[in-house]
Amino acid sequence: MSPPKRISSPSGYVAPTAVGFADEQDELVLVSADSPLPTAIIRGQAPQPLAGLASESVVAGPFAPLPDAPLHLQLSGSWTGRAELQRSTDGGATRTALTAGGLPWARFEGNANEAVWQESERGATFYLDIVLTSGTLGYRLSQ
């Protein structure tokens, strides 16, 4: 424990203040060396993954992600064709391919296992547009 601090004149008093945060039970926890201020955003429970097997062309979705967390796409199997992640802000009525720097993004013609996007807009949904010429594609979009 550190030695007490001296109070200098002219005040003769110090107004105490403390910083705290709510824990998992919504109880106050004062910031200390044992309870540092949390620096991660608590986002809630991740949505169920969008997962399945496709042996013919299909549009899978919607997947409604939590904002500000990466989307992870896994494609597996023995297949030929393409799988393209698409984004919608109107419930799927309009789906738009993702781009980065004006070039196609999150469009695959083979197996993949990677983070593909990070969404910041609440209410955006994602779809996997699968066009197969042969084989079976296993897919999983998750957070």
N, C-alpha and C positions, 0 to 999 in steps of 0.2 A: 504494500500500500504506500502511496506517495505521501510525503509529509504535508501537513495542512498548509494552505495558502494564507498569506497575511493580507489583511484588509487595510488598504491605505486610506488615509484621510483625504478628502474631507467627508466622504460618505458615511463611513462607519458601518455600512451594511452592504450586502450583495443580494440582488433579487435572484433566487434560484430558478434555473431553467433546465429542462431535460428533453432529449429527443427519444422517441419511442416508435414502435410499430406494432401492428396487430399480428399475432401468431396464428397458427392453424385453427385455434379455438376462438379467434377474435379477442384474445386477451392482450392487454398492454404489456410489452416487453421493452424495458429501457435499454438503450444502446450502451454497450460496454465491451470490454475486451472479450468476454465470454459470449456475448450476443451482439455481433456487429450488425450494422444496418444492412438489410438485404439489398443486393444490387441486381437481382434477377427479377423480371416481371413474372408474376404468377398468372398464367394464362388460363387456367382451368384444365379440364380433362380433354385430351386430344380426341379428335373424332375417330370413329371406326375407319379403318383403312378401306379403300376401294380396291378390292382384290377379286381375281377370278381367272378363269381359263377361257381363251377364245380360239375356236377352230374355224371361224368364219368372220367376215368383216362386221364390226359392231362399234357403236359409240357407247362407252361405259361411263357412267356418272349419274348424278352429280357427286362431287366431293366438295364439301363445304369446310375449308380449313379454318383454324384459328388464325387471326392476323398476327403478323410479325414473328412467324416461325417458319423454318424451311419446310418445303414439300420434298419428299423423297420418292423417287420412282425406281421400281425394280421390274425389269423385263427379263424373262427367261424362257427356255424351251428351244425347240427346233422349228423354226418358222422362217418364212420369207414374206416380205411386205414392208409396211411401215406402221409406226405407232407415234401419234402426235398429241402432245398435251395442249388442250385448248382452254381458254378462260372466258367466262361469261359474267356479266353484271346485271342481266335481266332474267335470271332463272333458267337459262339455257336456250331461250328463244334465239339469241344471237351468240354464236361461239366464234372466238377469234384465236388464230394461232399465235403462240408466243414468239416474240422477237427480242433480240439483243443487238443494239446498234443497227437496227433495220434489217438484220439478217435472221433467217429462221433459227429458232431455239426450241429445245425440248422436242425434237423430231428425230426418231430413231429408226434404223433399218437393221438393227441387231440387238443382242442382249445388252442390258445396261443395269447399273446399280449406282445411283448418284442423286445428290440433291439437285433439283431442277429449277426451283423458283422460291421466292419468299414474298408472300402477299401482304399488303398493308391495308387494303380496303375491306372493310366489313361487308359481308354479303356476297362477295365474289365467289363463284363456284367454278370447279374445274371438271373437265371431261377428257377421256382418253379416246381419241378417234383412231380405231384400229382398222387397217385395210390389209387383209391377208390374201396372199396368192397361194400359199400352201402351209401346212404344218399347224402346230398348236402353240399359242403364245400364252405364257403365264404372266400376269401383271399384278402389281401392288403399288398403289399410291398412298402414302401415309405421312404423318407428322410425328 
